[in-house]
Amino acid sequence: MPFHRTNALLLCKARLILLRDGADRRLCSAQDRWAYELEWTTTRQGFGSRLYRDPRFDVVREVEEAGRLVLAG
């Protein structure tokens, strides 16, 4: 099967994606490690952009909602 120009472009694109992802991981590695140690959730939102979230705030919201239900009832 001959090697077509399309295959070369796909290979080039794949390599660029790998390079970009590696650079992104290196750029944010310290913050990601810090968030992991704190047991926070990390969501990648783009190159060099992360959303860090402390899941304990979910418990606070649940307690607030339960308090509202008790006071309303």
PyMOL Python script that loads the backbone (N, CA, C, O; Angstrom):
from pymol import cmd

cmd.read_pdbstr("""\
ATOM      1  N   MET A   1       0.850  -1.172   0.000  1.00  0.00           N
ATOM      2  CA  MET A   1       0.000   0.000   0.000  1.00  0.00           C
ATOM      3  C   MET A   1       0.896   1.236   0.000  1.00  0.00           C
ATOM      4  O   MET A   1       1.744   1.362   0.883  1.00  0.00           O
ATOM      5  N   PRO A   2       0.743   2.124  -0.929  1.00  0.00           N
ATOM      6  CA  PRO A   2       1.610   3.306  -1.005  1.00  0.00           C
ATOM      7  C   PRO A   2       1.298   4.292   0.112  1.00  0.00           C
ATOM      8  O   PRO A   2       0.175   4.377   0.609  1.00  0.00           O
ATOM      9  N   PHE A   3       2.330   5.027   0.482  1.00  0.00           N
ATOM     10  CA  PHE A   3       2.201   6.042   1.536  1.00  0.00           C
ATOM     11  C   PHE A   3       1.726   7.332   0.891  1.00  0.00           C
ATOM     12  O   PHE A   3       2.465   7.963   0.135  1.00  0.00           O
ATOM     13  N   HIS A   4       0.506   7.721   1.186  1.00  0.00           N
ATOM     14  CA  HIS A   4      -0.081   8.900   0.565  1.00  0.00           C
ATOM     15  C   HIS A   4       0.197  10.149   1.388  1.00  0.00           C
ATOM     16  O   HIS A   4       0.540  10.073   2.567  1.00  0.00           O
ATOM     17  N   ARG A   5       0.046  11.271   0.757  1.00  0.00           N
ATOM     18  CA  ARG A   5       0.260  12.561   1.423  1.00  0.00           C
ATOM     19  C   ARG A   5      -0.683  12.726   2.613  1.00  0.00           C
ATOM     20  O   ARG A   5      -0.306  13.326   3.620  1.00  0.00           O
ATOM     21  N   THR A   6      -1.901  12.203   2.508  1.00  0.00           N
ATOM     22  CA  THR A   6      -2.872  12.287   3.601  1.00  0.00           C
ATOM     23  C   THR A   6      -2.340  11.584   4.842  1.00  0.00           C
ATOM     24  O   THR A   6      -2.493  12.086   5.956  1.00  0.00           O
ATOM     25  N   ASN A   7      -1.717  10.423   4.655  1.00  0.00           N
ATOM     26  CA  ASN A   7      -1.143   9.695   5.779  1.00  0.00           C
ATOM     27  C   ASN A   7      -0.044  10.503   6.452  1.00  0.00           C
ATOM     28  O   ASN A   7       0.065  10.501   7.678  1.00  0.00           O
ATOM     29  N   ALA A   8       0.766  11.189   5.666  1.00  0.00           N
ATOM     30  CA  ALA A   8       1.839  12.010   6.229  1.00  0.00           C
ATOM     31  C   ALA A   8       1.268  13.162   7.042  1.00  0.00           C
ATOM     32  O   ALA A   8       1.795  13.499   8.102  1.00  0.00           O
ATOM     33  N   LEU A   9       0.196  13.764   6.550  1.00  0.00           N
ATOM     34  CA  LEU A   9      -0.437  14.857   7.291  1.00  0.00           C
ATOM     35  C   LEU A   9      -1.049  14.362   8.596  1.00  0.00           C
ATOM     36  O   LEU A   9      -0.954  15.034   9.623  1.00  0.00           O
ATOM     37  N   LEU A  10      -1.672  13.199   8.559  1.00  0.00           N
ATOM     38  CA  LEU A  10      -2.246  12.631   9.788  1.00  0.00           C
ATOM     39  C   LEU A  10      -1.163  12.298  10.801  1.00  0.00           C
ATOM     40  O   LEU A  10      -1.337  12.529  11.997  1.00  0.00           O
ATOM     41  N   LEU A  11      -0.053  11.761  10.331  1.00  0.00           N
ATOM     42  CA  LEU A  11       1.073  11.450  11.213  1.00  0.00           C
ATOM     43  C   LEU A  11       1.634  12.730  11.831  1.00  0.00           C
ATOM     44  O   LEU A  11       1.930  12.767  13.025  1.00  0.00           O
ATOM     45  N   CYS A  12       1.779  13.766  11.030  1.00  0.00           N
ATOM     46  CA  CYS A  12       2.282  15.046  11.513  1.00  0.00           C
ATOM     47  C   CYS A  12       1.330  15.638  12.552  1.00  0.00           C
ATOM     48  O   CYS A  12       1.772  16.144  13.584  1.00  0.00           O
ATOM     49  N   LYS A  13       0.039  15.575  12.282  1.00  0.00           N
ATOM     50  CA  LYS A  13      -0.961  16.093  13.222  1.00  0.00           C
ATOM     51  C   LYS A  13      -0.914  15.330  14.539  1.00  0.00           C
ATOM     52  O   LYS A  13      -0.989  15.934  15.609  1.00  0.00           O
ATOM     53  N   ALA A  14      -0.792  14.014  14.469  1.00  0.00           N
ATOM     54  CA  ALA A  14      -0.728  13.192  15.673  1.00  0.00           C
ATOM     55  C   ALA A  14       0.493  13.551  16.514  1.00  0.00           C
ATOM     56  O   ALA A  14       0.399  13.623  17.739  1.00  0.00           O
ATOM     57  N   ARG A  15       1.625  13.774  15.876  1.00  0.00           N
ATOM     58  CA  ARG A  15       2.839  14.148  16.607  1.00  0.00           C
ATOM     59  C   ARG A  15       2.697  15.508  17.264  1.00  0.00           C
ATOM     60  O   ARG A  15       3.140  15.708  18.396  1.00  0.00           O
ATOM     61  N   LEU A  16       2.081  16.444  16.555  1.00  0.00           N
ATOM     62  CA  LEU A  16       1.870  17.779  17.125  1.00  0.00           C
ATOM     63  C   LEU A  16       0.933  17.733  18.329  1.00  0.00           C
ATOM     64  O   LEU A  16       1.138  18.449  19.310  1.00  0.00           O
ATOM     65  N   ILE A  17      -0.084  16.899  18.252  1.00  0.00           N
ATOM     66  CA  ILE A  17      -1.005  16.746  19.380  1.00  0.00           C
ATOM     67  C   ILE A  17      -0.276  16.171  20.584  1.00  0.00           C
ATOM     68  O   ILE A  17      -0.477  16.626  21.710  1.00  0.00           O
ATOM     69  N   LEU A  18       0.568  15.172  20.352  1.00  0.00           N
ATOM     70  CA  LEU A  18       1.346  14.590  21.450  1.00  0.00           C
ATOM     71  C   LEU A  18       2.299  15.611  22.065  1.00  0.00           C
ATOM     72  O   LEU A  18       2.442  15.672  23.286  1.00  0.00           O
ATOM     73  N   LEU A  19       2.947  16.405  21.230  1.00  0.00           N
ATOM     74  CA  LEU A  19       3.848  17.448  21.742  1.00  0.00           C
ATOM     75  C   LEU A  19       3.078  18.485  22.555  1.00  0.00           C
ATOM     76  O   LEU A  19       3.524  18.900  23.625  1.00  0.00           O
ATOM     77  N   ARG A  20       1.921  18.899  22.042  1.00  0.00           N
ATOM     78  CA  ARG A  20       1.104  19.887  22.746  1.00  0.00           C
ATOM     79  C   ARG A  20       0.638  19.350  24.099  1.00  0.00           C
ATOM     80  O   ARG A  20       0.711  20.056  25.105  1.00  0.00           O
ATOM     81  N   ASP A  21       0.162  18.109  24.127  1.00  0.00           N
ATOM     82  CA  ASP A  21      -0.315  17.520  25.378  1.00  0.00           C
ATOM     83  C   ASP A  21       0.816  17.357  26.385  1.00  0.00           C
ATOM     84  O   ASP A  21       0.619  17.580  27.580  1.00  0.00           O
ATOM     85  N   GLY A  22       1.994  16.973  25.916  1.00  0.00           N
ATOM     86  CA  GLY A  22       3.146  16.857  26.808  1.00  0.00           C
ATOM     87  C   GLY A  22       3.540  18.199  27.392  1.00  0.00           C
ATOM     88  O   GLY A  22       3.851  18.292  28.579  1.00  0.00           O
ATOM     89  N   ALA A  23       3.530  19.246  26.565  1.00  0.00           N
ATOM     90  CA  ALA A  23       3.851  20.589  27.052  1.00  0.00           C
ATOM     91  C   ALA A  23       2.806  21.051  28.058  1.00  0.00           C
ATOM     92  O   ALA A  23       3.149  21.683  29.057  1.00  0.00           O
ATOM     93  N   ASP A  24       1.543  20.746  27.811  1.00  0.00           N
ATOM     94  CA  ASP A  24       0.468  21.116  28.723  1.00  0.00           C
ATOM     95  C   ASP A  24       0.642  20.438  30.073  1.00  0.00           C
ATOM     96  O   ASP A  24       0.478  21.073  31.115  1.00  0.00           O
ATOM     97  N   ARG A  25       0.975  19.148  30.058  1.00  0.00           N
ATOM     98  CA  ARG A  25       1.184  18.420  31.314  1.00  0.00           C
ATOM     99  C   ARG A  25       2.375  18.977  32.082  1.00  0.00           C
ATOM    100  O   ARG A  25       2.314  19.121  33.303  1.00  0.00           O
ATOM    101  N   ARG A  26       3.472  19.297  31.367  1.00  0.00           N
ATOM    102  CA  ARG A  26       4.644  19.857  32.043  1.00  0.00           C
ATOM    103  C   ARG A  26       4.349  21.239  32.613  1.00  0.00           C
ATOM    104  O   ARG A  26       4.816  21.571  33.703  1.00  0.00           O
ATOM    105  N   LEU A  27       3.592  22.036  31.901  1.00  0.00           N
ATOM    106  CA  LEU A  27       3.263  23.379  32.332  1.00  0.00           C
ATOM    107  C   LEU A  27       2.441  23.376  33.622  1.00  0.00           C
ATOM    108  O   LEU A  27       2.645  24.225  34.490  1.00  0.00           O
ATOM    109  N   CYS A  28       1.524  22.433  33.747  1.00  0.00           N
ATOM    110  CA  CYS A  28       0.607  22.403  34.888  1.00  0.00           C
ATOM    111  C   CYS A  28       0.929  21.310  35.900  1.00  0.00           C
ATOM    112  O   CYS A  28       0.123  21.046  36.791  1.00  0.00           O
ATOM    113  N   SER A  29       2.078  20.674  35.784  1.00  0.00           N
ATOM    114  CA  SER A  29       2.358  19.506  36.630  1.00  0.00           C
ATOM    115  C   SER A  29       2.408  19.845  38.117  1.00  0.00           C
ATOM    116  O   SER A  29       1.910  19.072  38.935  1.00  0.00           O
ATOM    117  N   ALA A  30       2.991  20.967  38.482  1.00  0.00           N
ATOM    118  CA  ALA A  30       3.086  21.330  39.903  1.00  0.00           C
ATOM    119  C   ALA A  30       1.696  21.573  40.497  1.00  0.00           C
ATOM    120  O   ALA A  30       1.394  21.103  41.594  1.00  0.00           O
ATOM    121  N   GLN A  31       0.857  22.305  39.773  1.00  0.00           N
ATOM    122  CA  GLN A  31      -0.494  22.575  40.272  1.00  0.00           C
ATOM    123  C   GLN A  31      -1.335  21.307  40.306  1.00  0.00           C
ATOM    124  O   GLN A  31      -2.116  21.103  41.235  1.00  0.00           O
ATOM    125  N   ASP A  32      -1.178  20.453  39.295  1.00  0.00           N
ATOM    126  CA  ASP A  32      -1.925  19.197  39.282  1.00  0.00           C
ATOM    127  C   ASP A  32      -1.510  18.305  40.441  1.00  0.00           C
ATOM    128  O   ASP A  32      -2.356  17.670  41.070  1.00  0.00           O
ATOM    129  N   ARG A  33      -0.218  18.253  40.727  1.00  0.00           N
ATOM    130  CA  ARG A  33       0.278  17.447  41.853  1.00  0.00           C
ATOM    131  C   ARG A  33      -0.289  17.986  43.169  1.00  0.00           C
ATOM    132  O   ARG A  33      -0.718  17.217  44.029  1.00  0.00           O
ATOM    133  N   TRP A  34      -0.286  19.319  43.317  1.00  0.00           N
ATOM    134  CA  TRP A  34      -0.809  19.958  44.519  1.00  0.00           C
ATOM    135  C   TRP A  34      -2.287  19.619  44.701  1.00  0.00           C
ATOM    136  O   TRP A  34      -2.711  19.267  45.802  1.00  0.00           O
ATOM    137  N   ALA A  35      -3.069  19.723  43.630  1.00  0.00           N
ATOM    138  CA  ALA A  35      -4.499  19.411  43.692  1.00  0.00           C
ATOM    139  C   ALA A  35      -4.716  17.932  44.012  1.00  0.00           C
ATOM    140  O   ALA A  35      -5.629  17.589  44.762  1.00  0.00           O
ATOM    141  N   TYR A  36      -3.886  17.060  43.449  1.00  0.00           N
ATOM    142  CA  TYR A  36      -4.005  15.623  43.730  1.00  0.00           C
ATOM    143  C   TYR A  36      -3.743  15.335  45.207  1.00  0.00           C
ATOM    144  O   TYR A  36      -4.448  14.535  45.822  1.00  0.00           O
ATOM    145  N   GLU A  37      -2.735  15.984  45.769  1.00  0.00           N
ATOM    146  CA  GLU A  37      -2.418  15.774  47.189  1.00  0.00           C
ATOM    147  C   GLU A  37      -3.536  16.271  48.097  1.00  0.00           C
ATOM    148  O   GLU A  37      -3.747  15.717  49.175  1.00  0.00           O
ATOM    149  N   LEU A  38      -4.257  17.313  47.673  1.00  0.00           N
ATOM    150  CA  LEU A  38      -5.384  17.833  48.443  1.00  0.00           C
ATOM    151  C   LEU A  38      -6.681  17.080  48.167  1.00  0.00           C
ATOM    152  O   LEU A  38      -7.719  17.379  48.757  1.00  0.00           O
ATOM    153  N   GLU A  39      -6.613  16.091  47.254  1.00  0.00           N
ATOM    154  CA  GLU A  39      -7.765  15.281  46.841  1.00  0.00           C
ATOM    155  C   GLU A  39      -8.837  16.126  46.165  1.00  0.00           C
ATOM    156  O   GLU A  39     -10.032  15.884  46.340  1.00  0.00           O
ATOM    157  N   TRP A  40      -8.404  17.116  45.392  1.00  0.00           N
ATOM    158  CA  TRP A  40      -9.311  17.940  44.604  1.00  0.00           C
ATOM    159  C   TRP A  40      -9.497  17.304  43.243  1.00  0.00           C
ATOM    160  O   TRP A  40      -8.677  16.492  42.816  1.00  0.00           O
ATOM    161  N   THR A  41     -10.559  17.665  42.567  1.00  0.00           N
ATOM    162  CA  THR A  41     -10.764  17.203  41.205  1.00  0.00           C
ATOM    163  C   THR A  41     -10.137  18.216  40.247  1.00  0.00           C
ATOM    164  O   THR A  41     -10.151  19.420  40.499  1.00  0.00           O
ATOM    165  N   THR A  42      -9.594  17.710  39.157  1.00  0.00           N
ATOM    166  CA  THR A  42      -8.943  18.545  38.155  1.00  0.00           C
ATOM    167  C   THR A  42      -9.590  18.287  36.805  1.00  0.00           C
ATOM    168  O   THR A  42      -9.722  17.139  36.381  1.00  0.00           O
ATOM    169  N   THR A  43      -9.992  19.357  36.131  1.00  0.00           N
ATOM    170  CA  THR A  43     -10.586  19.255  34.806  1.00  0.00           C
ATOM    171  C   THR A  43      -9.773  20.102  33.838  1.00  0.00           C
ATOM    172  O   THR A  43      -9.615  21.307  34.033  1.00  0.00           O
ATOM    173  N   ARG A  44      -9.255  19.458  32.788  1.00  0.00           N
ATOM    174  CA  ARG A  44      -8.522  20.203  31.751  1.00  0.00           C
ATOM    175  C   ARG A  44      -9.518  20.962  30.901  1.00  0.00           C
ATOM    176  O   ARG A  44     -10.511  20.398  30.442  1.00  0.00           O
ATOM    177  N   GLN A  45      -9.249  22.261  30.688  1.00  0.00           N
ATOM    178  CA  GLN A  45     -10.171  23.071  29.912  1.00  0.00           C
ATOM    179  C   GLN A  45      -9.540  23.623  28.645  1.00  0.00           C
ATOM    180  O   GLN A  45     -10.213  24.306  27.873  1.00  0.00           O
ATOM    181  N   GLY A  46      -8.308  23.353  28.421  1.00  0.00           N
ATOM    182  CA  GLY A  46      -7.613  23.865  27.258  1.00  0.00           C
ATOM    183  C   GLY A  46      -6.126  23.882  27.555  1.00  0.00           C
ATOM    184  O   GLY A  46      -5.696  23.439  28.620  1.00  0.00           O
ATOM    185  N   PHE A  47      -5.342  24.390  26.619  1.00  0.00           N
ATOM    186  CA  PHE A  47      -3.898  24.389  26.823  1.00  0.00           C
ATOM    187  C   PHE A  47      -3.532  25.279  28.001  1.00  0.00           C
ATOM    188  O   PHE A  47      -3.769  26.486  27.973  1.00  0.00           O
ATOM    189  N   GLY A  48      -2.956  24.679  29.036  1.00  0.00           N
ATOM    190  CA  GLY A  48      -2.512  25.420  30.213  1.00  0.00           C
ATOM    191  C   GLY A  48      -3.635  25.906  31.102  1.00  0.00           C
ATOM    192  O   GLY A  48      -3.406  26.738  31.980  1.00  0.00           O
ATOM    193  N   SER A  49      -4.832  25.412  30.898  1.00  0.00           N
ATOM    194  CA  SER A  49      -5.982  25.862  31.679  1.00  0.00           C
ATOM    195  C   SER A  49      -6.598  24.669  32.407  1.00  0.00           C
ATOM    196  O   SER A  49      -6.889  23.639  31.800  1.00  0.00           O
ATOM    197  N   ARG A  50      -6.786  24.823  33.685  1.00  0.00           N
ATOM    198  CA  ARG A  50      -7.377  23.772  34.510  1.00  0.00           C
ATOM    199  C   ARG A  50      -8.463  24.368  35.388  1.00  0.00           C
ATOM    200  O   ARG A  50      -8.449  25.558  35.703  1.00  0.00           O
ATOM    201  N   LEU A  51      -9.400  23.521  35.776  1.00  0.00           N
ATOM    202  CA  LEU A  51     -10.397  23.876  36.768  1.00  0.00           C
ATOM    203  C   LEU A  51     -10.156  22.953  37.952  1.00  0.00           C
ATOM    204  O   LEU A  51     -10.292  21.735  37.838  1.00  0.00           O
ATOM    205  N   TYR A  52      -9.799  23.539  39.091  1.00  0.00           N
ATOM    206  CA  TYR A  52      -9.545  22.773  40.307  1.00  0.00           C
ATOM    207  C   TYR A  52     -10.739  22.970  41.237  1.00  0.00           C
ATOM    208  O   TYR A  52     -11.229  24.085  41.414  1.00  0.00           O
ATOM    209  N   ARG A  53     -11.197  21.870  41.827  1.00  0.00           N
ATOM    210  CA  ARG A  53     -12.387  21.941  42.655  1.00  0.00           C
ATOM    211  C   ARG A  53     -12.237  21.049  43.874  1.00  0.00           C
ATOM    212  O   ARG A  53     -11.793  19.904  43.781  1.00  0.00           O
ATOM    213  N   ASP A  54     -12.618  21.602  45.019  1.00  0.00           N
ATOM    214  CA  ASP A  54     -12.587  20.852  46.268  1.00  0.00           C
ATOM    215  C   ASP A  54     -13.949  20.175  46.449  1.00  0.00           C
ATOM    216  O   ASP A  54     -14.953  20.866  46.624  1.00  0.00           O
ATOM    217  N   PRO A  55     -14.006  18.844  46.411  1.00  0.00           N
ATOM    218  CA  PRO A  55     -15.297  18.156  46.490  1.00  0.00           C
ATOM    219  C   PRO A  55     -15.985  18.299  47.847  1.00  0.00           C
ATOM    220  O   PRO A  55     -17.166  17.978  47.974  1.00  0.00           O
ATOM    221  N   ARG A  56     -15.268  18.772  48.853  1.00  0.00           N
ATOM    222  CA  ARG A  56     -15.906  18.956  50.167  1.00  0.00           C
ATOM    223  C   ARG A  56     -17.001  20.011  50.109  1.00  0.00           C
ATOM    224  O   ARG A  56     -17.900  20.009  50.950  1.00  0.00           O
ATOM    225  N   PHE A  57     -16.943  20.920  49.124  1.00  0.00           N
ATOM    226  CA  PHE A  57     -17.991  21.924  49.018  1.00  0.00           C
ATOM    227  C   PHE A  57     -19.333  21.313  48.637  1.00  0.00           C
ATOM    228  O   PHE A  57     -20.375  21.924  48.876  1.00  0.00           O
ATOM    229  N   ASP A  58     -19.326  20.124  48.053  1.00  0.00           N
ATOM    230  CA  ASP A  58     -20.585  19.429  47.764  1.00  0.00           C
ATOM    231  C   ASP A  58     -21.313  19.100  49.060  1.00  0.00           C
ATOM    232  O   ASP A  58     -22.540  19.189  49.121  1.00  0.00           O
ATOM    233  N   VAL A  59     -20.566  18.720  50.103  1.00  0.00           N
ATOM    234  CA  VAL A  59     -21.154  18.394  51.401  1.00  0.00           C
ATOM    235  C   VAL A  59     -21.770  19.649  52.007  1.00  0.00           C
ATOM    236  O   VAL A  59     -22.857  19.587  52.581  1.00  0.00           O
ATOM    237  N   VAL A  60     -21.092  20.783  51.888  1.00  0.00           N
ATOM    238  CA  VAL A  60     -21.618  22.039  52.425  1.00  0.00           C
ATOM    239  C   VAL A  60     -22.953  22.368  51.758  1.00  0.00           C
ATOM    240  O   VAL A  60     -23.906  22.751  52.436  1.00  0.00           O
ATOM    241  N   ARG A  61     -23.024  22.224  50.460  1.00  0.00           N
ATOM    242  CA  ARG A  61     -24.283  22.499  49.749  1.00  0.00           C
ATOM    243  C   ARG A  61     -25.399  21.562  50.203  1.00  0.00           C
ATOM    244  O   ARG A  61     -26.540  21.991  50.376  1.00  0.00           O
ATOM    245  N   GLU A  62     -25.072  20.286  50.395  1.00  0.00           N
ATOM    246  CA  GLU A  62     -26.088  19.327  50.834  1.00  0.00           C
ATOM    247  C   GLU A  62     -26.603  19.670  52.223  1.00  0.00           C
ATOM    248  O   GLU A  62     -27.804  19.569  52.476  1.00  0.00           O
ATOM    249  N   VAL A  63     -25.718  20.075  53.126  1.00  0.00           N
ATOM    250  CA  VAL A  63     -26.122  20.444  54.483  1.00  0.00           C
ATOM    251  C   VAL A  63     -26.979  21.714  54.452  1.00  0.00           C
ATOM    252  O   VAL A  63     -27.984  21.803  55.158  1.00  0.00           O
ATOM    253  N   GLU A  64     -26.583  22.691  53.636  1.00  0.00           N
ATOM    254  CA  GLU A  64     -27.377  23.916  53.512  1.00  0.00           C
ATOM    255  C   GLU A  64     -28.776  23.607  52.987  1.00  0.00           C
ATOM    256  O   GLU A  64     -29.763  24.144  53.490  1.00  0.00           O
ATOM    257  N   GLU A  65     -28.861  22.752  51.989  1.00  0.00           N
ATOM    258  CA  GLU A  65     -30.163  22.382  51.426  1.00  0.00           C
ATOM    259  C   GLU A  65     -31.013  21.641  52.449  1.00  0.00           C
ATOM    260  O   GLU A  65     -32.216  21.884  52.543  1.00  0.00           O
ATOM    261  N   ALA A  66     -30.405  20.737  53.219  1.00  0.00           N
ATOM    262  CA  ALA A  66     -31.145  20.019  54.261  1.00  0.00           C
ATOM    263  C   ALA A  66     -31.642  20.992  55.316  1.00  0.00           C
ATOM    264  O   ALA A  66     -32.763  20.851  55.805  1.00  0.00           O
ATOM    265  N   GLY A  67     -30.823  21.982  55.676  1.00  0.00           N
ATOM    266  CA  GLY A  67     -31.247  22.987  56.645  1.00  0.00           C
ATOM    267  C   GLY A  67     -32.418  23.798  56.137  1.00  0.00           C
ATOM    268  O   GLY A  67     -33.335  24.102  56.900  1.00  0.00           O
ATOM    269  N   ARG A  68     -32.407  24.154  54.866  1.00  0.00           N
ATOM    270  CA  ARG A  68     -33.522  24.906  54.282  1.00  0.00           C
ATOM    271  C   ARG A  68     -34.805  24.071  54.317  1.00  0.00           C
ATOM    272  O   ARG A  68     -35.882  24.590  54.609  1.00  0.00           O
ATOM    273  N   LEU A  69     -34.682  22.782  54.021  1.00  0.00           N
ATOM    274  CA  LEU A  69     -35.874  21.922  54.046  1.00  0.00           C
ATOM    275  C   LEU A  69     -36.452  21.785  55.444  1.00  0.00           C
ATOM    276  O   LEU A  69     -37.670  21.763  55.619  1.00  0.00           O
ATOM    277  N   VAL A  70     -35.568  21.692  56.451  1.00  0.00           N
ATOM    278  CA  VAL A  70     -36.016  21.559  57.835  1.00  0.00           C
ATOM    279  C   VAL A  70     -36.696  22.853  58.285  1.00  0.00           C
ATOM    280  O   VAL A  70     -37.746  22.819  58.928  1.00  0.00           O
ATOM    281  N   LEU A  71     -36.093  23.987  57.946  1.00  0.00           N
ATOM    282  CA  LEU A  71     -36.683  25.273  58.369  1.00  0.00           C
ATOM    283  C   LEU A  71     -37.975  25.569  57.631  1.00  0.00           C
ATOM    284  O   LEU A  71     -38.864  26.217  58.184  1.00  0.00           O
ATOM    285  N   ALA A  72     -38.095  25.109  56.395  1.00  0.00           N
ATOM    286  CA  ALA A  72     -39.314  25.362  55.625  1.00  0.00           C
ATOM    287  C   ALA A  72     -40.447  24.446  56.058  1.00  0.00           C
ATOM    288  O   ALA A  72     -41.618  24.794  55.908  1.00  0.00           O
ATOM    289  N   GLY A  73     -40.112  23.288  56.590  1.00  0.00           N
ATOM    290  CA  GLY A  73     -41.130  22.290  56.924  1.00  0.00           C
ATOM    291  C   GLY A  73     -41.670  22.470  58.259  1.00  0.00           C
ATOM    292  O   GLY A  73     -42.537  21.706  58.682  1.00  0.00           O
TER     293      GLY A  73
END
""", "prot")
cmd.dss("prot")
cmd.show_as("cartoon", "prot")
cmd.util.cbc("prot")
cmd.orient("prot")
